[in-house]
Amino acid sequence: MGKRMAICEFCKNLIEVGDGDFICCECEEPVVVISKFVSTNDYLKCGSRKYRKAGVRKCP
């Protein structure tokens, strides 16, 4: 079996902010990783090193 690739959509650090926009607050400051349901240049900004399986969110 191959290794699964980490993607923002399945990370517990992804937070929906509305209108198809999602932010990640795991890096130094929150960044928009998905805008209008399309990935941005900051998509997977953490390089998946901070990827966590979906579940409880870390940010307030």
DSSP file (Angstrom, degrees, kcal/mol; ACC not computed):
  #  RESIDUE AA STRUCTURE BP1 BP2  ACC     N-H-->O    O-->H-N    N-H-->O    O-->H-N    TCO  KAPPA ALPHA  PHI   PSI    X-CA   Y-CA   Z-CA
    1    1 A M              0   0    0      0, 0.0     2,-0.1     0, 0.0     0, 0.0   0.000 360.0 360.0 360.0 139.7    0.0    0.0    0.0
    2    2 A G        -     0   0    0      1,-0.1     2,-0.3     0, 0.0     0, 0.0  -0.366 360.0 -93.9 -83.1 165.1    1.2    3.5   -0.8
    3    3 A K        -     0   0    0     -2,-0.1     2,-0.2     1,-0.1    -1,-0.1  -0.579  41.4-117.8 -77.1 137.3    1.6    6.4    1.5
    4    4 A R        -     0   0    0     -2,-0.3     2,-0.4     1,-0.1    -1,-0.1  -0.537  24.3-125.4 -77.0 141.1   -1.4    8.8    1.6
    5    5 A M        -     0   0    0     -2,-0.2     2,-0.4     1,-0.0    -1,-0.1  -0.711  20.7-124.8 -87.3 134.6   -0.8   12.3    0.6
    6    6 A A        -     0   0    0     -2,-0.4     2,-0.3    41,-0.1     3,-0.0  -0.637  33.0-180.0 -77.9 130.6   -1.8   15.0    3.1
    7    7 A I    >   -     0   0    0     -2,-0.4     3,-1.6     1,-0.1     4,-0.2  -0.968  37.3-118.2-131.2 151.2   -4.2   17.6    1.6
    8    8 A C  G >  S+     0   0    0     -2,-0.3     3,-2.0     1,-0.3     6,-0.2   0.838 106.9  67.3 -55.6 -38.0   -5.7   20.6    3.3
    9    9 A E  G 3  S+     0   0    0      1,-0.3    -1,-0.3     3,-0.0    -3,-0.0   0.750 106.3  41.1 -59.4 -24.5   -9.3   19.4    2.9
   10   10 A F  G <  S+     0   0    0     -3,-1.6    44,-1.2    44,-0.0     2,-0.4   0.232  91.3 108.1-107.4  12.6   -8.7   16.6    5.3
   11   11 A C  B X   -A   53   0A   0     -3,-2.0     3,-1.4    -4,-0.2    42,-0.2  -0.730  65.7-141.2 -92.6 138.7   -6.6   18.5    7.9
   12   12 A K  T 3  S+     0   0    0     40,-2.1    46,-0.3    -2,-0.4    -1,-0.1   0.623  99.1  67.5 -73.2 -10.3   -8.1   19.3   11.2
   13   13 A N  T 3  S+     0   0    0     39,-0.3    12,-1.0    44,-0.2     2,-0.4   0.443  76.0 105.3 -87.5   0.2   -6.4   22.7   11.1
   14   14 A L  E <   -B   24   0B   0     -3,-1.4     2,-0.5    -6,-0.2    10,-0.2  -0.687  53.0-168.0 -83.2 130.0   -8.6   23.9    8.2
   15   15 A I  E     -B   23   0B   0      8,-2.8     8,-2.8    -2,-0.4     2,-0.4  -0.979  17.1-134.6-125.1 126.3  -11.3   26.4    9.2
   16   16 A E  E     +B   22   0B   0     -2,-0.5     6,-0.2     6,-0.2     3,-0.1  -0.635  21.7 177.8 -78.3 130.0  -14.2   27.4    7.0
   17   17 A V  E     -     0   0B   0      4,-2.6     5,-0.2    -2,-0.4    -1,-0.1   0.428  50.4 -95.5-111.7  -2.3  -14.7   31.2    7.0
   18   18 A G  E >  S+B   21   0B   0      3,-1.0     3,-1.8     0, 0.0    -1,-0.3  -0.181  95.6  58.4 110.8 160.0  -17.6   31.3    4.5
   19   19 A D  T 3  S-     0   0    0      1,-0.3    17,-0.3    -2,-0.1     3,-0.1   0.777 129.6 -55.3  54.0  32.3  -18.3   31.8    0.8
   20   20 A G  T 3  S+     0   0    0      1,-0.3    17,-2.9    16,-0.2     2,-0.4   0.605 106.9 129.9  81.1  11.6  -16.0   28.9   -0.1
   21   21 A D  E <   -B   18   0B   0     -3,-1.8    -4,-2.6    14,-0.2    -3,-1.0  -0.822  33.0-176.6-103.0 140.3  -13.0   30.4    1.7
   22   22 A F  E     -BC  16  34B   0     12,-2.8    11,-1.8    -2,-0.4    12,-1.6  -0.992   6.0-160.1-134.9 140.7  -10.9   28.3    4.2
   23   23 A I  E     -BC  15  32B   0     -8,-2.8    -8,-2.8    -2,-0.4     2,-0.4  -0.829   9.7-146.2-118.0 159.3   -8.0   29.4    6.4
   24   24 A C  E     -BC  14  31B   0      7,-2.4     7,-2.0    -2,-0.3     3,-0.2  -0.996  10.7-177.0-121.6 127.7   -5.3   27.5    8.1
   25   25 A C        +     0   0    0    -12,-1.0   -11,-0.1    -2,-0.4    -1,-0.1   0.151  61.0  95.4-109.0  18.3   -4.0   28.9   11.4
   26   26 A E  S    S+     0   0    0    -13,-0.2    -1,-0.1     5,-0.1   -12,-0.0   0.791  74.4  67.9 -80.0 -28.3   -1.3   26.3   12.0
   27   27 A C  S    S-     0   0    0      2,-0.2    19,-0.0    -3,-0.2     4,-0.0  -0.087 113.3 -74.1 -80.7-173.3    1.5   28.5   10.5
   28   28 A E  S    S+     0   0    0      1,-0.1    -1,-0.0     2,-0.0    -3,-0.0   0.870 118.4   7.3 -53.1 -42.6    2.9   31.7   12.0
   29   29 A E  S    S-     0   0    0     -5,-0.1    -2,-0.2     0, 0.0    -1,-0.1  -0.973  97.2 -85.0-138.2 153.4   -0.3   33.6   11.0
   30   30 A P        -     0   0    0      0, 0.0     2,-0.3     0, 0.0    -5,-0.2  -0.298  47.7-171.3 -59.5 137.9   -3.6   32.5    9.5
   31   31 A V  E     -C   24   0B   0     -7,-2.0    -7,-2.4    11,-0.1     2,-0.7  -0.964  28.7-114.9-130.9 148.9   -3.5   32.2    5.7
   32   32 A V  E     +C   23   0B   0     -2,-0.3    10,-0.4    -9,-0.2    -9,-0.3  -0.742  35.7 170.6 -81.6 116.2   -6.2   31.6    3.1
   33   33 A V  E     +     0   0B   0    -11,-1.8     7,-2.2    -2,-0.7     2,-0.4   0.677  69.2  32.6-100.2 -22.4   -5.5   28.2    1.6
   34   34 A I  E     -CD  22  39B   0    -12,-1.6   -12,-2.8     5,-0.3     2,-0.5  -0.990  66.3-174.2-136.4 126.7   -8.7   27.8   -0.4
   35   35 A S  E >  S- D   0  38B   0      3,-3.1     3,-1.5    -2,-0.4   -14,-0.2  -0.983  75.9 -11.8-125.4 124.4  -10.7   30.7   -1.9
   36   36 A K  T 3  S-     0   0    0     -2,-0.5   -15,-0.2   -17,-0.3   -16,-0.2   0.894 129.1 -57.0  51.9  43.6  -14.1   30.2   -3.5
   37   37 A F  T 3  S+     0   0    0    -17,-2.9     2,-0.4     1,-0.2    -1,-0.3   0.625 118.6 109.7  65.5  18.1  -13.4   26.4   -3.4
   38   38 A V  E <  S-D   35   0B   0     -3,-1.5    -3,-3.1   -18,-0.3    -1,-0.2  -0.977  74.3-110.2-122.4 136.0  -10.1   26.8   -5.4
   39   39 A S  E     -D   34   0B   0     -2,-0.4    -5,-0.3    -5,-0.2     2,-0.1  -0.318  32.7-148.2 -64.8 145.9   -6.7   26.3   -3.9
   40   40 A T    >   -     0   0    0     -7,-2.2     3,-1.6    -8,-0.0    -1,-0.1  -0.410  35.1 -90.4-102.7-178.8   -4.5   29.4   -3.5
   41   41 A N  T 3  S+     0   0    0      1,-0.3    -8,-0.1    -2,-0.1    -2,-0.1   0.717 127.4  57.6 -65.6 -19.9   -0.7   29.8   -3.6
   42   42 A D  T >  S+     0   0    0    -10,-0.4     3,-1.8     2,-0.0    -1,-0.3   0.366  75.4 134.2 -91.3   4.6   -0.7   29.2    0.2
   43   43 A Y  T <  S+     0   0    0     -3,-1.6     4,-0.1     1,-0.3    -9,-0.1  -0.334  83.5   1.8 -57.4 130.9   -2.4   25.8   -0.2
   44   44 A L  T >  S+     0   0    0      1,-0.1     3,-2.5     2,-0.1    -1,-0.3   0.848  84.0 163.0  55.8  38.4   -0.5   23.2    1.9
   45   45 A K  T <   +     0   0    0     -3,-1.8    -2,-0.1     1,-0.3    -1,-0.1   0.809  67.9  61.2 -56.5 -32.5    1.8   26.1    3.1
   46   46 A C  T >  S-     0   0    0     -4,-0.2     3,-1.3     1,-0.1    -1,-0.3   0.585 109.3-124.6 -73.2  -6.1    2.9   24.0    6.0
   47   47 A G  T <   -     0   0    0     -3,-2.5    -2,-0.1     1,-0.3    -1,-0.1   0.720  56.9 -75.7  70.3  19.3    4.3   21.5    3.5
   48   48 A S  T >  S+     0   0    0      1,-0.1     3,-0.9   -43,-0.0    -1,-0.3   0.429 110.1 116.9  68.6   3.8    2.2   18.8    5.3
   49   49 A R  T <  S+     0   0    0     -3,-1.3    -2,-0.1     1,-0.2    -1,-0.1   0.747  83.9  38.1 -70.7 -20.4    4.7   18.7    8.2
   50   50 A K  T 3  S+     0   0    0     -4,-0.1    -1,-0.2     2,-0.1   -37,-0.1   0.238  87.5 137.3-110.3  12.0    1.9   20.0   10.5
   51   51 A Y    <   -     0   0    0     -3,-0.9     2,-0.4    -5,-0.1   -40,-0.1  -0.321  29.8-175.0 -61.0 135.2   -0.9   17.9    8.9
   52   52 A R        -     0   0    0     -2,-0.0   -40,-2.1     3,-0.0   -39,-0.3  -0.999  32.2-101.9-134.1 138.1   -3.2   16.3   11.3
   53   53 A K  B     -A   11   0A   0     -2,-0.4   -42,-0.2   -42,-0.2   -41,-0.0  -0.248  56.3 -84.8 -56.3 141.4   -6.1   14.0   10.5
   54   54 A A  S    S+     0   0    0    -44,-1.2     2,-0.3     1,-0.1    -1,-0.1  -0.115  85.3  93.7 -51.6 141.7   -9.5   15.7   10.6
   55   55 A G  S    S+     0   0    0     -3,-0.1     2,-0.3   -44,-0.1    -1,-0.1  -0.827  75.2  13.6 172.0-131.0  -11.0   15.9   14.1
   56   56 A V  S    S-     0   0    0     -2,-0.3     2,-0.2     1,-0.1   -44,-0.1  -0.536  75.7-122.6 -74.6 134.0  -11.0   18.6   16.7
   57   57 A R        -     0   0    0     -2,-0.3   -44,-0.2     1,-0.1    -1,-0.1  -0.506   9.2-149.8 -78.9 146.4   -9.7   22.0   15.5
   58   58 A K  S    S+     0   0    0    -46,-0.3    -1,-0.1    -2,-0.2   -45,-0.1   0.834  72.1  80.3 -83.4 -35.7   -6.7   23.6   17.3
   59   59 A C              0   0    0      1,-0.1    -2,-0.1   -46,-0.0   -33,-0.0  -0.364 360.0 360.0 -76.8 152.6   -7.6   27.3   16.7
   60   60 A P              0   0    0      0, 0.0    -1,-0.1     0, 0.0    -2,-0.0   0.495 360.0 360.0 -68.6 360.0  -10.2   29.1   18.9
